[in-house]
Amino acid sequence: MNEFIRTIIEMNAPMSIEQIAREIINDFESSPDYKMMRDARRYYRNENDIMKKERYSIINGEKQVNKNLANNRISHPFLRDLTDQKVQYLMSNDWSVDDERFSEFLTDRNSKIIENVTKDSILYGTGWLFVLVSENEIRIERKDPLSIIPVWKDTAHTELDVIINRYVQIEYVAGQKKEIMYCEWWDKDGVKVYKDNGGAFTLLEEHSHFTKGNKEFNWNRLPFVYIKYNDDETSLLQLIKSMVDAYDMTVSETADIMQDSTDKIKVISGAEGTDIKELANNMKNYRIVSVPEGGDLKEVGSEANVSSSISQLEQLRKDIYDFGRGVDSNSSMGANASGEARRYLYAKLDLDCNQLETGVLDALQQLIWFLNNSPVPYGINEDVKIEFSRNMMINTTEIIDNAVKAQGISGVATETIVGLLPFVDDPAKEIEKAQKEADAEFERQQSIVNQLDGVNDGVNDEE
């Protein structure tokens, strides 16, 4: 899309921004990336492709949908499970921020918005934060990735040239309800707002990035902060969709086979001339059929064998969590598994979250730039240290045993050992608290000793 704009400029082609915007939107909406993004939204809601499954028969030489056959459509929310797992693993615990001003900005609301945009990045490849100025203060909002079209200055996709934000509003025209598309064109010079009138854009208004008092201002950057899932901006669904579809189809077809096996072909002899529809209706509704004397009824067909399907499903499930870089909750690892076993189980999830964490930290650095360059600068240290505490299931007993053993190692500080314990948030405060408790206990013991000494002083030595 950026190349398209550059070509137009180099050719000095007589195209307006409205026409360029329309071309970019058309290119984007017809691209495989946009289709994958729409699929990701469906799959996260467990509206997988299996819901379109039909069963066909050749009737009168034509392929037609056969409503008489079992047609199970069993959808599995693997994408939701893996996406939520990554976000919760990386971001559900409190973040460690060594700058008080930035920590104050990261309220529960703002932290939740950043968490949701991180989830968007996994689903759609890239998630978007919008930075706005309200009463001289910075606010952030989540933008729907399906409505944002970025135009990048560089091939590495690190610096934005233009952002197109399109959205639909319901309007009533001549008493009829219609969906009208609006388009915002964001560049370094400000914002242009267009309305779609039958395929052509009409300019409605122009304004700056934000206002301060009665004056308008533009940022030196576009006020959109991106979080990338990976360098390729690839959706997680792109990596596992074929396997999820195969799993859904195998489960659904197995259910069809099992259901069909209960509906074996009925062979009736000695009932010539009887209405076949009446016989079928009696068997369906009353589970009984009348056969003339000398007649017979038998079923033809074999029992379903689904052992191969079960084996295939086990392999598909393993592959989905393996290549989706997640942890299967059905893992046979016990509650008392060693730390080494748990680290092996979480290895791929850690690998994926390392990449995701890089994207989140980069976005937070972008956000800090806006905070420090806002109408009322926050003065946040640009070298602020931000750490995420990953939410891994741990073997607490093993960690405590290791901490106890570490006490005998020369040169290891007590604060370091206490910091190993999973239930201690601040080792220094925990040591201080323990020392106060020890002092209080010493004073209590000393008080008892003093009381006993007083009793002994009043005892007659001769007695």
C-alpha positions as CSV (number, residue, x, y, z in Angstrom):
1,M,0.0,0.0,0.0
2,N,2.9,2.4,0.8
3,E,4.4,1.5,-2.6
4,F,1.1,2.4,-4.2
5,I,1.2,5.9,-2.8
6,R,4.8,6.3,-3.7
7,T,4.1,5.3,-7.3
8,I,1.2,7.8,-7.5
9,I,3.5,10.6,-6.2
10,E,6.4,9.7,-8.5
11,M,4.1,9.6,-11.5
12,N,2.5,12.9,-10.4
13,A,-0.8,11.2,-11.1
14,P,-3.9,13.4,-10.7
15,M,-5.3,11.4,-7.7
16,S,-6.7,13.0,-4.7
17,I,-6.3,11.7,-1.1
18,E,-9.9,10.5,-1.3
19,Q,-9.2,8.4,-4.3
20,I,-5.9,7.0,-2.8
21,A,-7.8,6.2,0.4
22,R,-10.4,4.3,-1.5
23,E,-7.8,2.3,-3.4
24,I,-6.0,1.4,-0.2
25,I,-9.2,0.3,1.5
26,N,-10.2,-1.8,-1.6
27,D,-6.7,-3.5,-1.7
28,F,-6.8,-4.2,2.0
29,E,-10.3,-5.6,2.1
30,S,-9.5,-8.0,-0.8
31,S,-6.2,-9.2,0.7
32,P,-5.6,-12.6,2.3
33,D,-4.4,-10.8,5.5
34,Y,-7.8,-9.2,6.0
35,K,-9.6,-12.5,5.4
36,M,-7.4,-14.2,8.0
37,M,-8.2,-11.4,10.5
38,R,-11.9,-11.9,9.9
39,D,-11.5,-15.7,10.3
40,A,-9.6,-15.1,13.6
41,R,-12.5,-13.1,15.0
42,R,-14.8,-16.0,14.1
43,Y,-12.6,-18.7,15.5
44,Y,-12.0,-16.9,18.8
45,R,-15.8,-17.0,19.1
46,N,-15.8,-20.7,18.3
47,E,-17.5,-20.1,14.9
48,N,-15.1,-22.3,13.0
49,D,-15.5,-23.4,9.4
50,I,-16.9,-26.7,10.5
51,M,-20.2,-24.8,11.1
52,K,-20.6,-24.7,7.3
53,K,-20.3,-28.5,6.9
54,E,-23.0,-30.2,4.8
55,R,-23.5,-33.8,3.6
56,Y,-24.3,-34.5,0.0
57,S,-25.8,-37.3,-2.1
58,I,-26.2,-37.8,-5.8
59,I,-30.0,-37.5,-6.5
60,N,-31.2,-37.7,-10.1
61,G,-27.6,-37.3,-11.3
62,E,-27.1,-34.1,-9.3
63,K,-25.1,-33.4,-6.1
64,Q,-27.6,-32.2,-3.5
65,V,-27.6,-31.6,0.3
66,N,-29.0,-34.7,2.0
67,K,-31.0,-33.6,5.0
68,N,-31.7,-37.3,6.0
69,L,-28.0,-38.0,6.9
70,A,-26.5,-37.2,10.2
71,N,-24.6,-33.9,10.0
72,N,-22.8,-33.1,13.2
73,R,-20.9,-29.7,13.3
74,I,-18.7,-29.9,16.4
75,S,-16.5,-26.8,16.8
76,H,-13.5,-26.6,19.2
77,P,-12.2,-23.2,20.6
78,F,-8.5,-24.0,20.4
79,L,-7.7,-20.4,19.3
80,R,-9.5,-18.9,22.3
81,D,-7.7,-21.3,24.7
82,L,-4.2,-20.6,23.2
83,T,-4.7,-16.8,22.9
84,D,-6.0,-16.4,26.5
85,Q,-3.3,-18.7,27.8
86,K,-0.5,-16.6,26.3
87,V,-2.0,-13.3,27.6
88,Q,-2.7,-14.6,31.1
89,Y,0.7,-16.3,31.3
90,L,2.6,-13.1,30.4
91,M,0.4,-10.4,31.9
92,S,-1.9,-11.6,34.6
93,N,0.5,-11.0,37.5
94,D,1.4,-7.5,38.7
95,W,3.9,-5.7,36.5
96,S,7.1,-4.4,38.0
97,V,7.7,-0.8,37.1
98,D,10.6,1.2,38.6
99,D,9.2,4.6,37.7
100,E,6.5,6.0,40.0
101,R,4.9,8.3,37.5
102,F,4.5,5.6,34.9
103,S,3.3,3.2,37.5
104,E,0.5,5.8,38.4
105,F,-0.5,6.0,34.8
106,L,-0.9,2.2,34.6
107,T,-4.2,2.1,36.4
108,D,-6.4,-1.0,36.3
109,R,-8.3,0.5,33.4
110,N,-5.1,1.3,31.3
111,S,-3.5,-2.0,32.2
112,K,-6.6,-3.8,31.0
113,I,-6.6,-1.9,27.7
114,I,-3.0,-2.8,27.1
115,E,-3.8,-6.4,27.9
116,N,-6.7,-6.4,25.4
117,V,-4.5,-4.9,22.7
118,T,-1.9,-7.6,23.4
119,K,-4.7,-10.2,22.8
120,D,-5.5,-8.4,19.6
121,S,-1.9,-8.8,18.4
122,I,-2.1,-12.5,18.9
123,L,-5.4,-12.8,17.0
124,Y,-4.8,-10.3,14.2
125,G,-1.0,-10.1,14.0
126,T,-1.0,-6.4,15.3
127,G,-3.0,-4.7,18.0
128,W,-3.6,-0.9,18.1
129,L,-3.7,1.7,20.9
130,F,-4.9,5.2,20.2
131,V,-3.5,8.1,22.2
132,L,-5.7,11.1,22.8
133,V,-5.5,14.3,24.8
134,S,-8.4,15.0,27.2
135,E,-8.3,18.1,29.4
136,N,-4.5,18.2,28.9
137,E,-4.1,14.6,30.1
138,I,-3.3,11.5,28.1
139,R,-5.9,8.8,27.6
140,I,-5.5,5.6,25.7
141,E,-8.2,3.6,23.9
142,R,-8.2,0.2,22.1
143,K,-8.8,0.4,18.3
144,D,-10.4,-2.5,16.4
145,P,-7.6,-4.0,14.2
146,L,-10.2,-4.7,11.5
147,S,-10.8,-1.0,11.1
148,I,-7.2,0.2,11.1
149,I,-5.1,0.2,7.9
150,P,-1.4,1.2,8.4
151,V,0.8,2.7,5.7
152,W,4.4,2.3,6.8
153,K,7.4,4.5,5.9
154,D,9.9,1.6,6.0
155,T,9.9,-2.0,4.9
156,A,10.6,-3.1,8.5
157,H,7.2,-1.6,9.5
158,T,8.6,0.4,12.5
159,E,7.5,4.0,11.5
160,L,4.0,5.0,10.4
161,D,3.4,7.3,7.4
162,V,-0.4,7.2,7.3
163,I,-3.2,5.6,9.3
164,I,-6.6,5.0,7.8
165,N,-9.3,4.4,10.4
166,R,-12.6,3.4,8.8
167,Y,-15.8,2.7,10.7
168,V,-19.5,2.2,9.9
169,Q,-22.5,4.1,11.4
170,I,-26.2,3.3,11.1
171,E,-28.1,6.2,9.5
172,Y,-31.6,6.6,8.3
173,V,-31.9,8.0,4.8
174,A,-35.4,8.7,3.4
175,G,-36.8,6.5,6.2
176,Q,-34.5,3.5,5.3
177,K,-31.9,2.1,7.6
178,K,-28.4,2.2,6.0
179,E,-24.8,1.5,7.0
180,I,-22.6,4.4,6.1
181,M,-18.8,4.1,6.1
182,Y,-16.7,6.9,7.3
183,C,-12.9,7.2,6.9
184,E,-10.3,9.1,8.8
185,W,-7.0,9.9,7.1
186,W,-4.2,10.5,9.7
187,D,-0.9,11.9,8.7
188,K,1.7,14.3,10.1
189,D,-0.3,17.3,9.0
190,G,-3.5,16.3,10.9
191,V,-6.7,14.4,10.2
192,K,-9.1,14.4,7.3
193,V,-12.6,12.9,7.8
194,Y,-14.5,11.5,4.7
195,K,-17.9,10.1,4.2
196,D,-18.7,7.3,1.7
197,N,-21.3,8.5,-0.8
198,G,-22.0,5.6,-3.1
199,G,-18.4,4.5,-3.6
200,A,-16.8,8.0,-3.6
201,F,-15.5,9.8,-0.5
202,T,-16.6,13.3,0.4
203,L,-14.5,15.5,2.7
204,L,-16.5,16.4,5.8
205,E,-13.9,18.1,8.0
206,E,-10.2,18.6,8.8
207,H,-8.6,19.0,12.2
208,S,-5.4,18.6,14.1
209,H,-4.3,15.7,16.2
210,F,-5.4,17.4,19.4
211,T,-6.3,20.8,20.9
212,K,-4.9,22.6,23.9
213,G,-7.1,25.5,25.0
214,N,-8.2,27.2,21.8
215,K,-5.1,26.1,19.8
216,E,-4.6,23.0,17.6
217,F,-1.5,20.9,17.7
218,N,-0.1,17.9,15.8
219,W,2.2,15.3,17.3
220,N,5.6,14.6,15.7
221,R,4.3,11.0,15.4
222,L,0.9,9.6,14.6
223,P,-0.9,8.9,17.9
224,F,-1.3,5.2,17.2
225,V,0.8,2.7,19.2
226,Y,1.1,-0.8,17.8
227,I,1.8,-4.2,19.5
228,K,3.1,-6.9,17.2
229,Y,2.7,-10.6,17.9
230,N,5.8,-11.3,15.8
231,D,8.0,-9.6,13.2
232,D,5.9,-11.0,10.4
233,E,2.7,-9.6,12.0
234,T,1.2,-13.1,11.5
235,S,-1.9,-14.2,13.3
236,L,-1.7,-17.2,15.5
237,L,-4.6,-18.7,13.5
238,Q,-2.4,-18.7,10.4
239,L,-0.2,-21.3,12.2
240,I,-2.9,-23.7,13.4
241,K,-6.0,-23.2,11.3
242,S,-5.5,-26.3,9.1
243,M,-5.0,-28.5,12.1
244,V,-8.0,-27.0,14.0
245,D,-10.2,-27.6,10.9
246,A,-8.9,-31.2,10.6
247,Y,-9.7,-31.8,14.3
248,D,-13.2,-30.3,13.9
249,M,-13.9,-32.4,10.8
250,T,-12.5,-35.6,12.3
251,V,-14.7,-35.3,15.4
252,S,-17.8,-34.3,13.4
253,E,-17.4,-37.1,10.8
254,T,-16.8,-39.6,13.6
255,A,-20.0,-38.5,15.3
256,D,-21.8,-38.9,11.9
257,I,-20.4,-42.4,11.5
258,M,-21.5,-43.4,15.0
259,Q,-25.0,-41.9,14.4
260,D,-25.3,-43.5,11.0
261,S,-24.3,-47.0,12.4
262,T,-27.4,-46.9,14.6
263,D,-29.5,-46.3,11.5
264,K,-28.7,-49.6,9.7
265,I,-30.6,-50.5,6.5
266,K,-33.8,-52.4,7.3
267,V,-34.6,-55.3,5.1
268,I,-38.3,-56.4,5.3
269,S,-39.6,-59.5,3.5
270,G,-43.2,-60.6,3.1
271,A,-44.6,-57.1,3.2
272,E,-45.0,-56.5,-0.5
273,G,-47.7,-53.9,-1.3
274,T,-47.3,-52.2,2.1
275,D,-46.8,-48.4,2.0
276,I,-43.0,-48.1,2.6
277,K,-43.5,-44.6,4.1
278,E,-45.9,-46.0,6.6
279,L,-43.4,-48.7,7.6
280,A,-40.6,-46.1,8.0
281,N,-42.9,-43.8,10.1
282,N,-43.9,-46.6,12.4
283,M,-40.3,-47.6,13.0
284,K,-39.3,-44.0,13.6
285,N,-42.1,-42.9,15.9
286,Y,-43.2,-46.2,17.6
287,R,-40.1,-48.3,17.3
288,I,-42.3,-51.2,16.0
289,V,-43.4,-52.5,12.7
290,S,-46.0,-55.1,11.8
291,V,-44.7,-58.0,9.5
292,P,-47.2,-60.5,7.9
293,E,-47.0,-64.1,8.9
294,G,-44.0,-65.7,7.3
295,G,-42.3,-62.3,6.8
296,D,-39.1,-61.1,8.4
297,L,-37.2,-57.9,9.3
298,K,-33.4,-57.7,9.7
299,E,-30.8,-55.0,9.7
300,V,-27.8,-54.8,7.4
301,G,-24.6,-52.9,8.3
302,S,-21.6,-53.1,10.5
303,E,-20.7,-51.4,13.8
304,A,-18.6,-48.2,13.5
305,N,-14.8,-48.6,14.2
306,V,-13.5,-45.2,15.4
307,S,-10.2,-46.4,16.9
308,S,-8.2,-44.9,14.0
309,S,-10.0,-41.6,14.5
310,I,-9.1,-41.5,18.2
311,S,-5.5,-42.0,17.4
312,Q,-5.6,-39.2,14.7
313,L,-7.3,-36.8,17.2
314,E,-4.7,-37.4,19.8
315,Q,-1.9,-36.5,17.3
316,L,-3.8,-33.4,16.0
317,R,-4.4,-32.1,19.5
318,K,-0.7,-32.5,20.3
319,D,0.3,-30.7,17.1
320,I,-2.1,-27.8,17.7
321,Y,-0.6,-27.1,21.2
322,D,2.9,-27.9,19.9
323,F,2.9,-25.6,16.9
324,G,0.6,-23.1,18.6
325,R,3.2,-22.9,21.3
326,G,0.9,-23.5,24.2
327,V,0.5,-25.9,27.2
328,D,-2.2,-28.6,26.9
329,S,-4.3,-28.6,30.0
330,N,-4.8,-32.4,29.4
331,S,-1.1,-33.0,30.0
332,S,-0.4,-36.0,32.2
333,M,2.1,-34.0,34.3
334,G,1.2,-34.4,38.0
335,A,0.9,-31.6,40.6
336,N,4.3,-32.6,42.1
337,A,6.3,-32.6,38.9
338,S,9.8,-31.2,39.2
339,G,10.7,-27.7,38.2
340,E,12.7,-29.2,35.3
341,A,9.7,-31.1,34.0
342,R,7.6,-27.9,34.2
343,R,10.2,-25.8,32.4
344,Y,10.2,-28.4,29.6
345,L,6.4,-28.3,29.4
346,Y,6.4,-24.5,29.3
347,A,9.4,-24.2,26.9
348,K,7.4,-23.3,23.8
349,L,5.0,-21.0,25.6
350,D,8.0,-19.2,27.1
351,L,9.5,-18.9,23.6
352,D,6.4,-17.4,22.1
353,C,5.9,-15.0,25.1
354,N,9.5,-13.8,24.8
355,Q,8.7,-12.6,21.4
356,L,5.3,-11.2,22.5
357,E,6.9,-9.5,25.5
358,T,9.3,-7.7,23.2
359,G,6.4,-6.3,21.3
360,V,4.6,-5.1,24.4
361,L,7.7,-3.5,25.9
362,D,8.3,-1.7,22.6
363,A,4.7,-0.4,22.7
364,L,5.1,0.8,26.2
365,Q,8.2,2.8,25.2
366,Q,6.2,4.4,22.4
367,L,3.5,5.3,24.9
368,I,6.1,6.8,27.2
369,W,7.1,9.1,24.4
370,F,3.6,10.5,24.1
371,L,3.3,10.9,27.9
372,N,6.6,12.9,28.1
373,N,5.6,15.0,25.1
374,S,2.0,15.7,26.2
375,P,0.7,19.2,27.0
376,V,1.6,18.5,30.6
377,P,4.7,16.3,30.4
378,Y,4.9,13.3,32.8
379,G,8.6,13.3,33.1
380,I,9.0,9.6,32.9
381,N,12.5,8.1,32.8
382,E,13.0,6.8,29.2
383,D,15.1,4.0,30.7
384,V,12.3,2.8,32.9
385,K,12.6,-0.9,33.7
386,I,9.4,-2.9,33.2
387,E,9.2,-6.6,34.1
388,F,6.4,-9.1,33.7
389,S,6.1,-12.0,36.2
390,R,5.0,-15.0,34.3
391,N,2.1,-17.0,35.6
392,M,3.7,-20.5,35.6
393,M,2.3,-23.4,37.7
394,I,5.1,-24.2,40.1
395,N,6.1,-26.9,42.6
396,T,6.2,-24.8,45.8
397,T,7.6,-27.6,47.9
398,E,10.6,-28.0,45.6
399,I,11.3,-24.2,45.6
400,I,11.1,-24.1,49.5
401,D,13.5,-27.0,49.7
402,N,16.0,-25.4,47.4
403,A,15.7,-22.1,49.3
404,V,16.5,-24.0,52.6
405,K,19.5,-25.7,51.0
406,A,20.8,-22.3,49.7
407,Q,21.1,-21.0,53.2
408,G,24.2,-23.1,53.6
409,I,26.0,-21.7,50.6
410,S,28.6,-19.1,51.5
411,G,28.3,-15.8,49.7
412,V,24.5,-16.0,49.0
413,A,22.6,-13.1,50.6
414,T,19.5,-13.7,52.7
415,E,17.5,-11.3,50.5
416,T,18.4,-13.4,47.4
417,I,17.2,-16.6,49.1
418,V,14.0,-15.1,50.3
419,G,13.4,-13.7,46.8
420,L,13.3,-17.3,45.6
421,L,10.0,-17.9,47.5
422,P,7.0,-17.6,45.2
423,F,4.8,-16.1,47.9
424,V,7.2,-13.2,48.8
425,D,6.7,-10.1,46.7
426,D,9.3,-7.8,48.4
427,P,12.2,-9.7,49.9
428,A,13.6,-6.7,51.8
429,K,10.2,-5.9,53.4
430,E,9.8,-9.6,54.2
431,I,13.2,-9.8,56.0
432,E,12.4,-6.6,57.9
433,K,9.0,-8.0,59.0
434,A,10.6,-11.3,60.1
435,Q,13.2,-9.4,62.1
436,K,10.5,-7.4,63.9
437,E,8.6,-10.7,64.7
438,A,11.9,-12.2,66.0
439,D,12.6,-9.1,68.2
440,A,9.0,-9.2,69.6
441,E,9.4,-12.9,70.4
442,F,12.8,-12.3,72.1
443,E,11.2,-9.5,74.2
444,R,8.3,-11.9,75.2
445,Q,10.7,-14.6,76.2
446,Q,12.8,-12.1,78.1
447,S,9.7,-10.9,80.0
448,I,9.0,-14.5,81.0
449,V,12.5,-15.0,82.3
450,N,12.3,-11.7,84.3
451,Q,9.0,-12.8,85.9
452,L,10.6,-16.1,86.9
453,D,13.6,-14.3,88.4
454,G,11.2,-12.2,90.4
455,V,9.4,-15.2,91.8
456,N,12.7,-16.9,92.7
457,D,13.9,-13.7,94.6
458,G,10.9,-14.0,96.9
459,V,11.6,-17.6,97.9
460,N,13.3,-18.4,101.3
461,D,16.7,-19.9,100.7
462,E,16.3,-22.1,103.8
463,E,13.0,-23.4,102.6
